Amino acid sequence: QVQLVESGGGLVRPGGSLRLSCAASGFSLDYYAIGWFRQAPGKERERVSCITWNGASICNVDCVQGRFAISRDKAKNTVYLQMNSLKPEDTAVYYCARKSWGCAGSSGDYYDWGQGTQVTVSS
């Protein structure tokens, strides 16, 4: 049974940090890319970061600032998203999903979406 489960969200103050986890089961990360996406109220879903089957990482949000870092633990079949210097604009539901091999493509190319984890950045 294929499943992706997000965790690690919560309420954090501006400037704080959070690490999200995406636990994968039923398939190997050796053949799939895992993308982190977010959707805020009234805004379209956007990809935050992605990691390929071979461990290459792609940044899509605040890449110069480097506020988001994706990584994986193959032994645990888990992908992480480290979030630093959080801003109120980062408030959203964060999702992970898989795609065959690489990260290129649109959100429609991803599937087996998790249920998401809420991240709220507020004073």
All heavy atoms as an XYZ file, in Angstrom:
937
protein
N       0.834     -1.178      0.000
C       0.000      0.000      0.000
C       0.885      1.249      0.000
O       1.711      1.427      0.890
C      -0.913      0.027      1.220
C      -1.835      1.225      1.272
C      -2.789      1.182      2.451
O      -3.091      0.115      2.978
N      -3.258      2.345      2.861
N       0.708      2.092     -1.000
C       1.476      3.320     -1.122
C       0.848      4.397     -0.254
O      -0.363      4.603     -0.279
C       1.539      3.797     -2.577
C       2.167      5.182     -2.670
C       2.314      2.801     -3.416
N       1.696      5.087      0.496
C       1.195      6.138      1.364
C       2.281      7.169      1.622
O       3.453      6.831      1.779
C       0.713      5.555      2.692
C      -0.036      6.537      3.568
C      -0.608      5.883      4.817
O      -0.053      4.918      5.343
N      -1.728      6.407      5.299
N       1.884      8.429      1.656
C       2.745      9.531      2.053
C       2.064     10.259      3.199
O       0.903     10.645      3.088
C       2.989     10.496      0.893
C       3.793      9.953     -0.292
C       3.770     10.942     -1.448
C       5.226      9.671      0.126
N       2.787     10.440      4.289
C       2.227     11.051      5.480
C       3.114     12.203      5.923
O       4.282     11.996      6.264
C       2.064     10.038      6.625
C       1.477     10.719      7.858
C       1.171      8.883      6.192
N       2.552     13.405      5.932
C       3.277     14.591      6.377
C       3.093     14.795      7.875
O       2.039     14.490      8.429
C       2.788     15.848      5.643
C       2.895     15.788      4.123
C       1.620     15.313      3.461
O       0.803     14.628      4.134
O       1.419     15.620      2.276
N       4.110     15.352      8.504
C       4.031     15.695      9.916
C       5.030     16.808     10.209
O       5.879     17.131      9.386
C       4.308     14.479     10.805
O       5.625     13.994     10.615
N       4.923     17.399     11.384
C       5.873     18.399     11.825
C       5.376     19.830     11.793
O       6.080     20.741     12.237
N       4.185     20.052     11.271
C       3.646     21.390     11.224
C       3.189     21.869     12.586
O       3.189     21.126     13.568
N       2.806     23.134     12.643
C       2.341     23.707     13.886
C       2.401     25.216     13.851
O       2.575     25.829     12.799
N       2.255     25.817     15.015
C       2.302     27.265     15.168
C       3.710     27.692     15.560
O       4.284     27.166     16.520
C       1.304     27.715     16.231
C       1.282     29.201     16.581
C       0.873     30.033     15.378
C       0.338     29.445     17.751
N       4.263     28.638     14.815
C       5.610     29.128     15.081
C       5.637     30.641     14.919
O       4.882     31.201     14.122
C       6.630     28.446     14.138
C       6.352     28.812     12.684
C       8.052     28.798     14.526
N       6.477     31.309     15.687
C       6.598     32.759     15.612
C       7.465     33.163     14.427
O       8.322     32.391     13.981
C       7.185     33.310     16.905
C       6.328     33.035     18.133
C       6.969     33.566     19.395
N       7.016     35.025     19.399
C       7.517     35.752     20.387
N       8.022     35.160     21.456
N       7.521     37.069     20.309
N       7.266     34.360     13.881
C       8.125     34.821     12.785
C       9.597     34.733     13.152
O       9.995     35.086     14.267
C       7.685     36.262     12.575
C       6.259     36.288     13.026
C       6.203     35.339     14.195
N      10.398     34.263     12.215
C      11.818     34.063     12.456
C      12.160     32.694     12.987
O      13.345     32.342     13.064
N      11.159     31.920     13.331
C      11.389     30.598     13.872
C      11.664     29.562     12.802
O      11.673     29.859     11.604
N      11.879     28.332     13.245
C      12.206     27.228     12.358
C      11.276     26.053     12.595
O      10.699     25.896     13.673
C      13.654     26.774     12.570
O      14.574     27.800     12.266
N      11.168     25.222     11.577
C      10.328     24.042     11.637
C      10.897     23.007     10.678
O      11.420     23.364      9.619
C       8.899     24.408     11.230
C       7.699     23.780     11.946
C       7.798     23.966     13.452
C       6.416     24.406     11.430
N      10.812     21.738     11.049
C      11.204     20.668     10.142
C      10.017     19.771      9.874
O       9.467     19.164     10.795
C      12.364     19.839     10.699
C      12.934     18.862      9.659
C      14.066     18.007     10.188
N      13.590     16.939     11.050
C      14.282     15.829     11.327
N      15.491     15.663     10.806
N      13.784     14.917     12.137
N       9.638     19.692      8.612
C       8.546     18.837      8.197
C       9.078     17.491      7.734
O      10.167     17.398      7.175
C       7.747     19.485      7.063
C       7.234     20.909      7.305
C       6.404     21.363      6.104
C       6.422     20.986      8.583
N       8.299     16.452      7.956
C       8.661     15.112      7.534
C       7.616     14.568      6.571
O       6.428     14.829      6.723
C       8.772     14.175      8.740
O       9.794     14.578      9.618
N       8.082     13.812      5.589
C       7.219     13.116      4.649
C       7.614     11.649      4.684
O       8.633     11.260      4.099
C       7.368     13.700      3.244
S       6.455     12.817      1.956
N       6.838     10.849      5.383
C       7.127      9.432      5.523
C       6.480      8.655      4.382
O       5.262      8.703      4.204
C       6.624      8.921      6.867
N       7.300      7.956      3.604
C       6.827      7.198      2.456
C       6.796      5.711      2.776
O       7.696      5.180      3.425
C       7.717      7.448      1.239
N       5.771      5.039      2.294
C       5.668      3.598      2.456
C       5.087      2.994      1.186
O       4.339      3.639      0.461
C       4.812      3.235      3.674
O       3.498      3.757      3.559
N       5.441      1.741      0.919
C       4.920      1.035     -0.235
C       5.711      1.226     -1.514
O       5.343      0.651     -2.548
N       6.786      2.003     -1.475
C       7.645      2.195     -2.640
C       9.005      2.685     -2.189
O       9.160      3.159     -1.059
C       7.023      3.176     -3.645
C       6.960      4.590     -3.150
C       7.946      5.507     -3.497
C       5.914      5.019     -2.357
C       7.888      6.822     -3.053
C       5.843      6.329     -1.901
C       6.839      7.226     -2.256
N       9.978      2.591     -3.069
C      11.340      3.003     -2.769
C      11.633      4.376     -3.342
O      11.236      4.682     -4.470
C      12.342      1.993     -3.334
O      13.666      2.463     -3.202
N      12.343      5.190     -2.586
C      12.755      6.504     -3.064
C      13.781      6.414     -4.194
O      14.061      7.420     -4.844
C      13.331      7.329     -1.918
C      12.384      7.658     -0.758
C      13.116      8.452      0.317
C      11.171      8.423     -1.246
N      14.314      5.248     -4.453
C      15.303      5.056     -5.522
C      14.726      5.303     -6.907
O      15.482      5.500     -7.861
C      15.873      3.642     -5.474
C      16.841      3.430     -4.331
O      17.396      4.421     -3.815
O      17.054      2.261     -3.952
N      13.404      5.293     -7.039
C      12.779      5.413     -8.350
C      11.856      6.615     -8.474
O      11.221      6.805     -9.522
C      11.987      4.142     -8.667
C      12.820      2.891     -8.533
C      12.618      2.010     -7.472
C      13.814      2.601     -9.456
C      13.392      0.869     -7.340
C      14.590      1.463     -9.325
C      14.376      0.604     -8.268
O      15.144     -0.534     -8.141
N      11.784      7.444     -7.451
C      10.823      8.535     -7.452
C      11.415      9.821     -6.909
O      12.289      9.812     -6.040
C       9.591      8.168     -6.613
C       8.821      7.002     -7.170
C       9.110      5.707     -6.755
C       7.824      7.192     -8.121
C       8.416      4.628     -7.275
C       7.131      6.123     -8.644
C       7.436      4.842     -8.213
O       6.746      3.776     -8.732
N      10.924     10.926     -7.449
C      11.173     12.228     -6.869
C      10.071     12.529     -5.858
O       8.933     12.086     -6.017
C      11.193     13.310     -7.948
N      10.422     13.273     -4.825
C       9.454     13.716     -3.837
C       9.453     15.245     -3.826
O      10.504     15.868     -3.653
C       9.766     13.191     -2.434
C       9.752     11.651     -2.417
C       8.772     13.758     -1.422
C       8.387     11.037     -2.668
N       8.285     15.824     -4.016
C       8.154     17.268     -3.993
C       7.416     17.740     -2.761
O       6.502     17.063     -2.270
N       7.837     18.888     -2.251
C       7.115     19.582     -1.184
C       6.353     20.748     -1.803
O       6.940     21.573     -2.515
C       8.062     20.101     -0.109
C       8.435     19.088      0.933
C       9.612     18.425      1.055
C       7.620     18.654      2.026
N       9.590     17.598      2.145
C       8.380     17.709      2.765
C       6.333     18.954      2.460
C       7.891     17.072      3.911
C       5.844     18.312      3.598
C       6.610     17.389      4.301
N       5.079     20.820     -1.528
C       4.205     21.865     -2.038
C       3.512     22.553     -0.877
O       3.430     22.009      0.220
C       3.142     21.286     -2.976
C       3.691     20.601     -4.191
C       4.203     19.314     -4.114
C       3.683     21.247     -5.424
C       4.698     18.672     -5.231
C       4.175     20.609     -6.554
C       4.687     19.332     -6.456
N       2.995     23.746     -1.133
C       2.200     24.430     -0.132
C       1.053     25.175     -0.794
O       1.141     25.576     -1.954
C       3.046     25.396      0.699
C       3.569     26.601     -0.074
C       4.465     27.446      0.817
N       4.935     28.651      0.140
C       5.801     29.508      0.663
N       6.291     29.289      1.883
N       6.176     30.583     -0.022
N      -0.016     25.342     -0.045
C      -1.154     26.098     -0.530
C      -1.715     26.940      0.604
O      -2.127     26.416      1.634
C      -2.244     25.185     -1.090
C      -3.380     25.946     -1.750
C      -4.206     25.089     -2.677
O      -4.318     23.882     -2.487
N      -4.786     25.710     -3.695
N      -1.701     28.242      0.390
C      -2.253     29.189      1.340
C      -3.659     29.570      0.908
O      -4.005     29.463     -0.276
C      -1.373     30.430      1.430
N      -4.493     30.032      1.844
C      -5.852     30.446      1.483
C      -5.849     31.501      0.386
O      -5.122     32.491      0.471
C      -6.406     31.010      2.792
C      -5.646     30.286      3.857
C      -4.255     30.135      3.291
N      -6.651     31.285     -0.649
C      -6.759     32.229     -1.734
C      -5.614     32.227     -2.719
O      -5.590     33.066     -3.631
N      -4.671     31.318     -2.570
C      -3.528     31.253     -3.469
C      -3.424     29.872     -4.103
O      -3.927     28.885     -3.559
C      -2.234     31.582     -2.728
C      -2.209     32.959     -2.099
C      -0.868     33.264     -1.468
C       0.215     33.433     -2.513
N       1.518     33.836     -1.917
N      -2.776     29.819     -5.242
C      -2.577     28.549     -5.921
C      -1.492     27.742     -5.243
O      -0.603     28.270     -4.572
C      -2.208     28.775     -7.387
C      -3.322     29.363     -8.229
C      -2.991     29.381     -9.702
O      -1.820     29.126    -10.055
O      -3.896     29.633    -10.505
N      -1.576     26.449     -5.417
C      -0.559     25.562     -4.886
C       0.770     25.818     -5.591
O       0.810     26.006     -6.805
C      -0.993     24.108     -5.086
C      -0.041     23.075     -4.524
C      -0.627     21.680     -4.689
N      -0.913     21.379     -6.082
C      -1.678     20.377     -6.494
N      -2.263     19.584     -5.600
N      -1.872     20.178     -7.781
N       1.846     25.840     -4.831
C       3.158     26.052     -5.408
C       4.153     25.044     -4.839
O       4.049     24.633     -3.686
C       3.660     27.479     -5.152
C       3.938     27.805     -3.693
C       4.573     29.162     -3.491
O       5.129     29.727     -4.455
O       4.521     29.673     -2.350
N       5.109     24.667     -5.663
C       6.145     23.768     -5.194
C       7.199     24.558     -4.447
O       7.677     25.583     -4.916
C       6.780     23.002     -6.362
C       7.637     21.824     -5.902
C       8.133     20.991     -7.077
N       9.168     21.683     -7.831
C       9.759     21.189     -8.913
N       9.401     20.001     -9.383
N      10.688     21.895     -9.531
N       7.581     24.060     -3.293
C       8.596     24.692     -2.474
C       9.975     24.125     -2.792
O      10.954     24.866     -2.925
C       8.282     24.506     -0.975
C       9.374     25.137     -0.114
C       6.925     25.110     -0.643
N      10.040     22.807     -2.925
C      11.300     22.146     -3.195
C      11.023     20.737     -3.690
O       9.892     20.254     -3.615
C      12.173     22.110     -1.930
O      13.486     21.650     -2.209
N      12.060     20.081     -4.202
C      11.913     18.723     -4.723
C      13.252     18.019     -4.636
O      14.304     18.658     -4.730
C      11.422     18.763     -6.167
S      11.125     17.138     -6.916
N      13.213     16.722     -4.461
C      14.429     15.915     -4.464
C      14.222     14.738     -5.403
O      13.196     14.059     -5.355
C      14.816     15.470     -3.032
C      16.187     14.796     -3.027
C      13.750     14.564     -2.422
C      16.790     14.682     -1.626
N      15.203     14.497     -6.285
C      15.069     13.472     -7.313
C      15.372     12.085     -6.770
O      15.786     11.907     -5.621
C      16.011     13.751     -8.489
O      17.362     13.482     -8.086
C      15.908     15.194     -8.956
N      15.184     11.098     -7.628
C      15.460      9.711     -7.284
C      16.912      9.508     -6.872
O      17.227      8.597     -6.112
C      15.152      8.805     -8.486
C      16.078      9.055     -9.643
C      15.978     10.039    -10.583
C      17.260      8.312     -9.954
N      17.026      9.957    -11.473
C      17.825      8.907    -11.112
C      17.890      7.210     -9.391
C      18.995      8.427    -11.694
C      19.057      6.733     -9.976
C      19.590      7.338    -11.110
N      17.808     10.366     -7.398
C      19.227     10.238     -7.145
C      19.730     11.207     -6.076
O      20.934     11.333     -5.868
C      20.010     10.447     -8.441
C      21.385      9.832     -8.397
O      21.605      8.835     -7.718
N      22.325     10.432     -9.117
N      18.807     11.909     -5.426
C      19.186     12.776     -4.329
C      19.513     14.205     -4.701
O      19.949     14.972     -3.832
N      19.335     14.594     -5.959
C      19.544     15.977     -6.355
C      18.382     16.838     -5.869
O      17.225     16.442     -5.969
C      19.683     16.091     -7.865
N      18.697     18.016     -5.351
C      17.672     18.882     -4.793
C      17.390     20.068     -5.696
O      18.284     20.590     -6.369
C      18.072     19.371     -3.400
O      19.256     20.143     -3.458
N      16.139     20.501     -5.704
C      15.686     21.636     -6.490
C      15.000     22.613     -5.547
O      14.140     22.218     -4.754
C      14.731     21.215     -7.621
C      15.493     20.519     -8.750
C      13.987     22.423     -8.185
C      15.787     19.063     -8.488
N      15.366     23.876     -5.651
C      14.765     24.935     -4.847
C      13.815     25.744     -5.706
O      14.145     26.100     -6.843
C      15.843     25.839     -4.264
S      15.192     27.281     -3.393
N      12.643     26.076     -5.164
C      11.664     26.864     -5.894
C      11.211     28.123     -5.153
O      10.575     28.980     -5.755
C      10.433     26.024     -6.232
C      10.748     24.869     -7.160
O      10.655     23.711     -6.774
N      11.135     25.192     -8.396
N      11.509     28.247     -3.879
C      11.066     29.380     -3.071
C      12.243     29.968     -2.294
O      12.958     29.241     -1.601
C       9.943     28.975     -2.094
C       9.608     30.124     -1.151
C       8.705     28.531     -2.858
N      12.431     31.278     -2.410
C      13.460     32.015     -1.667
C      14.817     31.330     -1.743
O      15.489     31.108     -0.733
C      13.033     32.199     -0.207
C      12.002     33.289     -0.033
O      11.649     33.953     -1.029
O      11.532     33.487      1.101
N      15.237     31.017     -2.956
C      16.440     30.226     -3.149
C      17.715     31.003     -2.815
O      18.695     30.412     -2.366
C      16.481     29.708     -4.581
S      15.039     28.700     -5.001
N      17.717     32.308     -3.067
C      18.881     33.114     -2.710
C      19.047     33.162     -1.196
O      20.167     33.053     -0.680
C      18.771     34.536     -3.292
C      19.932     35.401     -2.805
C      18.744     34.492     -4.811
N      17.943     33.321     -0.505
C      17.981     33.344      0.958
C      18.235     31.962      1.554
O      18.742     31.864      2.682
C      16.660     33.898      1.503
C      16.394     35.352      1.128
C      15.768     35.500     -0.261
O      15.609     34.539     -0.999
N      15.410     36.726     -0.610
N      17.882     30.928      0.831
C      18.118     29.569      1.297
C      17.351     29.203      2.546
O      17.891     28.515      3.422
N      16.112     29.636      2.642
C      15.326     29.391      3.848
C      14.783     27.973      3.925
O      14.396     27.532      5.009
C      14.163     30.381      3.939
C      14.601     31.827      4.059
C      13.448     32.731      4.500
N      12.331     32.711      3.564
C      11.108     32.263      3.859
N      10.852     31.803      5.071
N      10.153     32.300      2.957
N      14.741     27.278      2.805
C      14.172     25.932      2.757
C      15.218     24.946      2.244
O      15.846     25.178      1.215
C      12.933     25.893      1.858
C      11.869     26.876      2.253
C      11.780     28.112      1.626
C      10.969     26.566      3.246
C      10.805     29.021      1.990
C       9.986     27.466      3.619
C       9.903     28.697      2.994
N      15.377     23.852      2.958
C      16.342     22.831      2.584
C      15.680     21.461      2.603
O      15.105     21.058      3.619
C      17.549     22.850      3.518
N      15.767     20.750      1.490
C      15.177     19.425      1.386
C      16.271     18.374      1.551
O      17.409     18.569      1.123
C      14.432     19.249      0.043
C      13.529     18.025      0.072
C      15.407     19.187     -1.126
C      12.546     17.976     -1.099
N      15.927     17.277      2.179
C      16.860     16.185      2.369
C      16.078     14.888      2.495
O      14.850     14.898      2.577
C      17.731     16.412      3.615
O      16.937     16.463      4.788
N      16.796     13.767      2.497
C      16.122     12.492      2.646
C      16.963     11.523      3.453
O      18.190     11.621      3.512
C      15.796     11.879      1.273
C      17.027     11.444      0.486
C      16.629     10.829     -0.849
N      17.790     10.342     -1.575
C      17.745      9.699     -2.727
N      16.572      9.468     -3.311
N      18.867      9.292     -3.320
N      16.287     10.604      4.079
C      16.902      9.508      4.805
C      16.373      8.234      4.156
O      15.243      7.828      4.416
C      16.555      9.569      6.286
C      17.269      8.524      7.115
O      17.635      7.461      6.575
O      17.462      8.757      8.326
N      17.178      7.629      3.288
C      16.722      6.462      2.548
C      16.430      5.273      3.461
O      15.526      4.485      3.183
C      17.746      6.074      1.482
C      17.841      7.069      0.335
C      18.855      6.646     -0.711
C      18.465      5.343     -1.372
N      19.415      4.946     -2.440
N      17.188      5.147      4.534
C      16.959      4.047      5.467
C      15.578      4.136      6.091
O      14.943      3.115      6.369
C      18.033      4.031      6.542
N      15.115      5.352      6.327
C      13.794      5.574      6.901
C      12.729      5.829      5.848
O      11.555      5.975      6.189
C      13.825      6.747      7.878
C      14.694      6.520      9.097
C      14.630      7.714     10.038
C      15.441      7.477     11.292
N      15.387      8.639     12.219
N      13.142      5.896      4.568
C      12.223      6.196      3.471
C      11.435      7.476      3.757
O      10.227      7.553      3.541
C      11.266      5.029      3.227
C      11.138      4.680      1.751
O      12.124      4.672      1.013
N       9.919      4.386      1.308
N      12.153      8.485      4.222
C      11.545      9.733      4.648
C      12.260     10.924      4.019
O      13.486     10.934      3.913
C      11.581      9.861      6.181
O      10.830      8.788      6.763
C      10.972     11.181      6.634
N      11.484     11.911      3.598
C      12.002     13.163      3.056
C      11.649     14.285      4.016
O      10.543     14.317      4.565
C      11.434     13.440      1.657
C      11.894     14.804      1.141
C      11.861     12.347      0.686
N      12.578     15.205      4.208
C      12.393     16.290      5.147
C      12.421     17.638      4.438
O      13.017     17.797      3.378
C      13.489     16.278      6.213
C      13.596     14.974      6.960
C      14.504     14.002      6.573
C      12.774     14.718      8.052
C      14.603     12.799      7.251
C      12.864     13.518      8.742
C      13.778     12.567      8.339
O      13.867     11.376      9.023
N      11.782     18.609      5.051
C      11.878     19.994      4.613
C      12.203     20.841      5.831
O      11.358     21.028      6.708
C      10.582     20.478      3.962
C      10.625     21.907      3.417
C      11.568     21.992      2.217
C       9.234     22.395      3.023
N      13.436     21.329      5.895
C      13.857     22.216      6.965
C      13.496     23.643      6.575
O      13.913     24.122      5.518
C      15.363     22.100      7.210
C      15.894     23.024      8.295
C      15.397     22.667      9.671
O      15.395     21.500     10.049
N      14.962     23.658     10.435
N      12.745     24.320      7.416
C      12.290     25.674      7.148
C      12.829     26.608      8.222
O      12.603     26.389      9.411
C      10.763     25.733      7.110
C      10.135     24.720      6.162
S       8.355     24.983      5.935
C       7.777     24.697      7.613
N      13.528     27.642      7.793
C      14.133     28.606      8.704
C      13.657     30.018      8.395
O      13.143     30.297      7.314
C      15.659     28.543      8.607
C      16.224     27.186      8.951
O      15.782     26.537      9.897
N      17.232     26.753      8.194
N      13.869     30.915      9.353
C      13.500     32.326      9.192
C      12.086     32.466      8.652
O      11.839     33.201      7.696
C      14.507     33.025      8.275
O      15.814     32.942      8.804
N      11.166     31.784      9.265
C       9.799     31.725      8.758
C       9.108     33.079      8.843
O       9.326     33.857      9.772
C       9.005     30.668      9.511
C       9.372     29.235      9.126
C       8.832     28.249     10.144
C       8.834     28.902      7.736
N       8.269     33.339      7.854
C       7.514     34.572      7.733
C       6.025     34.266      7.745
O       5.625     33.143      7.433
C       7.870     35.285      6.423
C       9.346     35.508      6.193
C       9.588     36.061      4.789
C      11.064     36.253      4.517
N      11.291     36.766      3.136
N       5.197     35.251      8.083
C       3.755     35.027      8.017
C       3.286     34.548      6.643
O       2.320     33.779      6.563
C       3.166     36.400      8.368
C       4.196     37.016      9.248
C       5.516     36.562      8.684
N       3.960     34.982      5.581
C       3.606     34.564      4.234
C       3.830     33.077      3.991
O       3.354     32.535      2.994
C       4.401     35.363      3.191
C       4.313     36.864      3.374
C       5.434     37.406      4.231
O       6.510     37.715      3.674
O       5.229     37.523      5.460
N       4.563     32.418      4.878
C       4.790     30.986      4.752
C       3.624     30.173      5.291
O       3.622     28.942      5.165
C       6.070     30.578      5.486
C       7.313     31.208      4.881
O       7.404     31.288      3.636
O       8.196     31.629      5.657
N       2.662     30.832      5.909
C       1.500     30.131      6.447
C       0.744     29.434      5.327
O       0.331     30.061      4.352
C       0.572     31.105      7.175
O       1.253     31.661      8.306
C      -0.693     30.401      7.655
N       0.570     28.130      5.456
C      -0.064     27.328      4.419
C      -0.179     25.894      4.896
O       0.384     25.521      5.928
C       0.752     27.377      3.122
N      -0.911     25.106      4.130
C      -0.875     23.664      4.307
C       0.229     23.119      3.411
O       0.266     23.422      2.218
C      -2.222     23.012      3.961
C      -2.131     21.500      4.114
C      -3.325     23.560      4.855
N       1.117     22.338      3.978
C       2.249     21.794      3.246
C       2.002     20.327      2.929
O       1.640     19.539      3.807
C       3.536     21.956      4.054
C       4.058     23.377      4.049
C       3.398     24.378      4.756
C       5.199     23.720      3.326
C       3.858     25.685      4.737
C       5.662     25.024      3.305
C       4.992     26.003      4.009
O       5.456     27.300      3.990
N       2.215     19.973      1.665
C       1.974     18.626      1.174
C       3.237     18.038      0.564
O       4.090     18.767      0.059
C       0.902     18.622      0.074
C      -0.442     19.183      0.458
C      -0.728     20.533      0.303
C      -1.440     18.347      0.944
C      -1.966     21.046      0.631
C      -2.685     18.854      1.272
C      -2.943     20.203      1.111
O      -4.178     20.701      1.433
N       3.335     16.728      0.564
C       4.336     16.049     -0.230
C       3.642     15.090     -1.184
O       2.524     14.631     -0.942
C       5.381     15.315      0.625
S       4.751     13.983      1.679
N       4.307     14.819     -2.313
C       3.774     13.931     -3.329
C       4.937     13.348     -4.114
O       6.053     13.861     -4.054
C       2.813     14.675     -4.261
N       4.681     12.293     -4.868
C       5.745     11.656     -5.617
C       5.546     11.775     -7.120
O       4.446     12.010     -7.609
C       5.886     10.175     -5.224
C       4.722      9.297     -5.628
C       5.092      7.836     -5.430
N       3.969      6.934     -5.683
C       4.086      5.647     -5.975
N       5.298      5.096     -6.040
N       3.015      4.895     -6.191
N       6.639     11.621     -7.836
C       6.680     11.659     -9.281
C       7.799     10.745     -9.741
O       8.825     10.643     -9.074
C       6.927     13.091     -9.773
C       7.133     13.246    -11.250
C       7.498     14.683    -11.590
C       7.805     14.836    -13.079
N       9.002     14.026    -13.450
N       7.626     10.082    -10.868
C       8.651      9.162    -11.358
C       9.947      9.890    -11.659
O       9.954     10.928    -12.324
C       8.168      8.448    -12.620
O       7.045      7.628    -12.349
N      11.049      9.383    -11.138
C      12.415      9.787    -11.443
C      12.757     11.219    -11.045
O      13.241     11.469     -9.948
C      12.743      9.534    -12.914
C      12.539      8.116    -13.316
C      11.569      7.628    -14.145
C      13.307      6.981    -12.883
N      11.683      6.266    -14.256
C      12.743      5.841    -13.496
C      14.410      6.818    -12.050
C      13.244      4.557    -13.291
C      14.902      5.540    -11.844
C      14.324      4.429    -12.465
N      12.553     12.169    -11.966
C      13.014     13.530    -11.764
C      11.941     14.496    -11.325
O      10.766     14.143    -11.181
N      12.343     15.746    -11.111
C      11.459     16.773    -10.586
C      10.805     17.634    -11.657
O       9.879     18.391    -11.350
C      12.234     17.678     -9.628
S      12.808     16.847     -8.125
N      11.262     17.568    -12.894
C      10.721     18.402    -13.953
C       9.265     18.067    -14.223
O       8.861     16.900    -14.193
C      11.546     18.228    -15.226
N       8.488     19.123    -14.497
C       7.087     18.942    -14.776
C       6.231     19.860    -13.936
O       6.729     20.746    -13.242
N       4.931     19.646    -13.987
C       3.982     20.447    -13.235
C       3.440     19.649    -12.061
O       3.710     18.455    -11.918
C       2.835     20.910    -14.138
O       2.059     19.805    -14.569
N       2.647     20.318    -11.228
C       2.069     19.645    -10.076
C       1.155     18.500    -10.491
O       0.971     17.543     -9.728
C       1.299     20.642     -9.207
O       0.218     21.216     -9.923
N       0.594     18.575    -11.711
C      -0.248     17.506    -12.216
C       0.487     16.212    -12.471
O      -0.143     15.162    -12.637
N       1.809     16.274    -12.521
C       2.616     15.077    -12.732
C       2.884     14.320    -11.433
O       3.460     13.235    -11.466
C       3.939     15.445    -13.395
C       3.756     16.053    -14.768
O       2.924     15.536    -15.539
O       4.446     17.046    -15.078
N       2.504     14.902    -10.324
C       2.702     14.276     -9.027
C       1.432     13.554     -8.597
O       0.316     13.939     -8.982
C       3.097     15.310     -7.977
C       4.473     15.907     -8.182
C       4.689     16.882     -9.145
C       5.546     15.490     -7.403
C       5.951     17.422     -9.343
C       6.810     16.032     -7.588
C       7.001     16.996     -8.561
O       8.256     17.536     -8.742
N       1.594     12.555     -7.781
C       0.458     11.768     -7.335
C       0.712     11.209     -5.937
O       1.765     11.413     -5.357
C       0.139     10.654     -8.336
C       1.340      9.846     -8.788
C       1.710      8.679     -8.137
C       2.102     10.264     -9.886
C       2.805      7.938     -8.562
C       3.203      9.534    -10.302
C       3.551      8.371     -9.638
O       4.643      7.634    -10.050
N      -0.286     10.505     -5.433
C      -0.239      9.941     -4.079
C       0.036     11.016     -3.035
O       0.849     10.852     -2.124
C       0.794      8.817     -3.988
C       0.390      7.592     -4.780
O      -0.820      7.339     -4.898
O       1.288      6.887     -5.281
N      -0.668     12.118     -3.172
C      -0.521     13.235     -2.248
C      -0.886     12.849     -0.821
O      -1.850     12.116     -0.588
C      -1.420     14.400     -2.684
C      -1.060     14.980     -4.006
C      -1.383     14.488     -5.238
C      -0.308     16.175     -4.238
N      -0.875     15.303     -6.229
C      -0.218     16.336     -5.641
C       0.289     17.114     -3.401
C       0.460     17.421     -6.209
C       0.963     18.183     -3.969
C       1.034     18.322     -5.364
N      -0.109     13.357      0.112
C      -0.454     13.173      1.507
C      -1.599     14.080      1.905
O      -2.108     14.882      1.111
N      -1.995     13.994      3.166
C      -3.111     14.792      3.665
C      -2.702     16.212      4.043
O      -3.559     17.076      4.213
C      -3.760     14.102      4.857
C      -4.433     12.788      4.497
C      -5.509     12.975      3.449
O      -6.470     13.730      3.654
N      -5.360     12.301      2.311
N      -1.416     16.459      4.168
C      -0.921     17.786      4.456
C      -0.740     18.046      5.938
O      -1.350     17.389      6.783
N       0.105     19.016      6.240
C       0.314     19.456      7.606
C       0.280     20.978      7.640
O       0.881     21.640      6.800
C       1.642     18.901      8.172
O       1.775     19.266      9.550
C       2.847     19.419      7.388
N      -0.451     21.528      8.590
C      -0.662     22.967      8.674
C       0.535     23.652      9.316
O       0.986     23.259     10.394
C      -1.925     23.274      9.476
C      -2.175     24.764      9.716
C      -2.599     25.491      8.462
O      -3.513     25.050      7.768
N      -1.937     26.614      8.172
N       1.026     24.692      8.657
C       2.072     25.544      9.204
C       1.503     26.946      9.350
O       1.027     27.537      8.376
C       3.319     25.577      8.304
C       4.316     26.625      8.799
C       3.969     24.201      8.254
N       1.531     27.469     10.560
C       1.033     28.813     10.828
C       2.147     29.633     11.453
O       2.679     29.265     12.504
C      -0.182     28.780     11.761
O      -1.217     27.979     11.179
C      -0.709     30.186     12.000
N       2.490     30.742     10.805
C       3.543     31.633     11.294
C       2.867     32.913     11.758
O       2.353     33.684     10.951
C       4.585     31.930     10.216
C       5.713     32.779     10.795
C       5.134     30.634      9.640
N       2.867     33.139     13.048
C       2.150     34.275     13.618
C       2.725     34.632     14.974
O       3.258     33.784     15.688
C       0.662     33.950     13.762
O      -0.038     35.007     14.395
N       2.603     35.922     15.314
C       3.004     36.381     16.638
C       1.939     36.086     17.674
O       2.178     36.172     18.866
C       3.281     37.885     16.616
O       4.323     38.215     15.736
